């Protein structure tokens, strides 16, 4: 399941990785090019 936040993140320059997901359904999405991380609910 991908969200608009994920698609917004991959539109930016750089490499994007989903680092982890927990039992609550939160995924840690990191844009490694801009070094900006954010946690979103999937």
DRENTORKOL-3810 file (N, C-alpha, C; in nm, 4 decimals):
REM DRENTORKOL-3810
@n.u->0.0846; n.v->-0.1178; n.w->0.0000; ca.u->0.0000; ca.v->0.0000; ca.w->0.0000; c.u->0.0893; c.v->0.1243; c.w->0.0000
@n.u->0.0743; n.v->0.2061; n.w->-0.1001; ca.u->0.1518; ca.v->0.3289; ca.w->-0.1092; c.u->0.0592; c.v->0.4484; c.w->-0.0927
@n.u->0.1108; n.v->0.5521; n.w->-0.0329; ca.u->0.0301; ca.v->0.6707; ca.w->-0.0066; c.u->0.0771; c.v->0.7879; c.w->-0.0908
@n.u->-0.0021; n.v->0.8926; n.w->-0.0917; ca.u->0.0364; ca.v->1.0140; ca.w->-0.1632; c.u->0.1645; c.v->1.0732; c.w->-0.1068
@n.u->0.1868; n.v->1.0570; n.w->0.0222; ca.u->0.3095; ca.v->1.1078; ca.w->0.0833; c.u->0.4305; c.v->1.0369; c.w->0.0243
@n.u->0.4173; n.v->0.9065; n.w->0.0047; ca.u->0.5267; ca.v->0.8295; ca.w->-0.0543; c.u->0.5531; c.v->0.8753; c.w->-0.1971
@n.u->0.4477; n.v->0.8912; n.w->-0.2759; ca.u->0.4651; ca.v->0.9349; ca.w->-0.4137; c.u->0.5213; c.v->1.0758; c.w->-0.4209
@n.u->0.4818; n.v->1.1616; n.w->-0.3280; ca.u->0.5376; ca.v->1.2965; ca.w->-0.3220; c.u->0.6868; c.v->1.2906; c.w->-0.2919
@n.u->0.7252; n.v->1.1973; n.w->-0.2086; ca.u->0.8656; ca.v->1.1838; ca.w->-0.1706; c.u->0.9497; c.v->1.1343; c.w->-0.2886
@n.u->0.8994; n.v->1.0377; n.w->-0.3646; ca.u->0.9784; ca.v->0.9830; ca.w->-0.4747; c.u->0.9821; c.v->1.0750; c.w->-0.5956
@n.u->0.8994; n.v->1.1783; n.w->-0.5980; ca.u->0.9060; ca.v->1.2765; ca.w->-0.7059; c.u->1.0281; c.v->1.3668; c.w->-0.6921
@n.u->1.0847; n.v->1.3720; n.w->-0.5736; ca.u->1.1992; ca.v->1.4590; ca.w->-0.5481; c.u->1.3285; c.v->1.3901; c.w->-0.5910
@n.u->1.4302; n.v->1.4713; n.w->-0.6184; ca.u->1.5597; ca.v->1.4153; ca.w->-0.6574; c.u->1.6186; c.v->1.3351; c.w->-0.5426
@n.u->1.6835; n.v->1.2269; n.w->-0.5766; ca.u->1.7510; ca.v->1.1476; ca.w->-0.4753; c.u->1.6954; c.v->1.0068; c.w->-0.4657
@n.u->1.7482; n.v->0.9329; n.w->-0.3724; ca.u->1.7089; ca.v->0.7945; ca.w->-0.3506; c.u->1.6155; c.v->0.7892; c.w->-0.2309
@n.u->1.5055; n.v->0.7196; n.w->-0.2466; ca.u->1.4079; ca.v->0.7085; ca.w->-0.1387; c.u->1.4026; c.v->0.5637; c.w->-0.0924
@n.u->1.4032; n.v->0.5447; n.w->0.0367; ca.u->1.3932; ca.v->0.4095; ca.w->0.0903; c.u->1.2907; c.v->0.4049; c.w->0.2019
@n.u->1.2176; n.v->0.2943; n.w->0.2081; ca.u->1.1288; ca.v->0.2706; ca.w->0.3212; c.u->1.2098; c.v->0.1896; c.w->0.4217
@n.u->1.2479; n.v->0.2551; n.w->0.5290; ca.u->1.3423; ca.v->0.1937; ca.w->0.6215; c.u->1.2769; c.v->0.0889; c.w->0.7116
@n.u->1.1536; n.v->0.1169; n.w->0.7558; ca.u->1.0900; ca.v->0.0250; ca.w->0.8493; c.u->0.9407; c.v->0.0512; c.w->0.8586
@n.u->0.8705; n.v->-0.0472; n.w->0.9091; ca.u->0.7283; ca.v->-0.0319; ca.w->0.9384; c.u->0.7011; c.v->-0.1042; c.w->1.0700
@n.u->0.6126; n.v->-0.0462; n.w->1.1501; ca.u->0.5849; ca.v->-0.1088; ca.w->1.2793; c.u->0.4428; c.v->-0.1640; c.w->1.2841
@n.u->0.4069; n.v->-0.2197; n.w->1.3960; ca.u->0.2767; ca.v->-0.2847; ca.w->1.4103; c.u->0.1607; c.v->-0.1865; c.w->1.3979
@n.u->0.1873; n.v->-0.0601; n.w->1.4255; ca.u->0.0823; ca.v->0.0410; ca.w->1.4149; c.u->0.0614; c.v->0.0875; c.w->1.2710
@n.u->0.1412; n.v->0.0359; n.w->1.1793; ca.u->0.1250; ca.v->0.0723; ca.w->1.0393; c.u->0.2009; c.v->0.1970; c.w->0.9990
@n.u->0.2975; n.v->0.2391; n.w->1.0806; ca.u->0.3779; ca.v->0.3553; ca.w->1.0455; c.u->0.5012; c.v->0.3104; c.w->0.9685
@n.u->0.5299; n.v->0.3824; n.w->0.8608; ca.u->0.6499; ca.v->0.3539; ca.w->0.7830; c.u->0.7432; c.v->0.4730; c.w->0.7903
@n.u->0.8705; n.v->0.4451; n.w->0.8017; ca.u->0.9708; ca.v->0.5505; ca.w->0.8034; c.u->1.0224; c.v->0.5664; c.w->0.6613
@n.u->0.9908; n.v->0.6809; n.w->0.5993; ca.u->1.0315; ca.v->0.7073; ca.w->0.4617; c.u->1.1427; c.v->0.8105; c.w->0.4635
@n.u->1.2563; n.v->0.7757; n.w->0.4054; ca.u->1.3706; ca.v->0.8655; ca.w->0.4061; c.u->1.4115; c.v->0.9009; c.w->0.2640
@n.u->1.4228; n.v->1.0307; n.w->0.2369; ca.u->1.4809; ca.v->1.0765; ca.w->0.1117; c.u->1.6287; c.v->1.0983; c.w->0.1399
@n.u->1.7129; n.v->1.0062; n.w->0.0940; ca.u->1.8531; ca.v->1.0080; ca.w->0.1328; c.u->1.9311; c.v->1.1185; c.w->0.0634
@n.u->1.8775; n.v->1.1726; n.w->-0.0438; ca.u->1.9468; ca.v->1.2807; ca.w->-0.1145; c.u->1.9370; c.v->1.4101; c.w->-0.0334
@n.u->1.8170; n.v->1.4428; n.w->0.0122; ca.u->1.7951; ca.v->1.5670; ca.w->0.0856; c.u->1.8166; c.v->1.5508; c.w->0.2355
@n.u->1.8406; n.v->1.4278; n.w->0.2790; ca.u->1.8627; ca.v->1.3986; ca.w->0.4207; c.u->1.7446; c.v->1.4420; c.w->0.5066
@n.u->1.6250; n.v->1.4322; n.w->0.4499; ca.u->1.5053; ca.v->1.4667; ca.w->0.5257; c.u->1.4248; c.v->1.3395; c.w->0.5497
@n.u->1.3952; n.v->1.3125; n.w->0.6746; ca.u->1.3184; ca.v->1.1942; ca.w->0.7108; c.u->1.1830; c.v->1.2367; c.w->0.7641
@n.u->1.0859; n.v->1.1507; n.w->0.7413; ca.u->0.9569; ca.v->1.1746; ca.w->0.8039; c.u->0.8863; c.v->1.0414; c.w->0.8233
@n.u->0.8032; n.v->1.0367; n.w->0.9223; ca.u->0.7265; ca.v->0.9164; ca.w->0.9512; c.u->0.5819; c.v->0.9414; c.w->0.9111
@n.u->0.5252; n.v->0.8475; n.w->0.8375; ca.u->0.3883; ca.v->0.8632; ca.w->0.7909; c.u->0.3079; c.v->0.7388; c.w->0.8238
@n.u->0.1791; n.v->0.7546; n.w->0.8316; ca.u->0.0897; ca.v->0.6407; ca.w->0.8485; c.u->0.0473; c.v->0.5900; c.w->0.7124
@n.u->0.0655; n.v->0.4612; n.w->0.6896; ca.u->0.0232; ca.v->0.4016; ca.w->0.5627; c.u->-0.1179; c.v->0.3493; c.w->0.5750
END
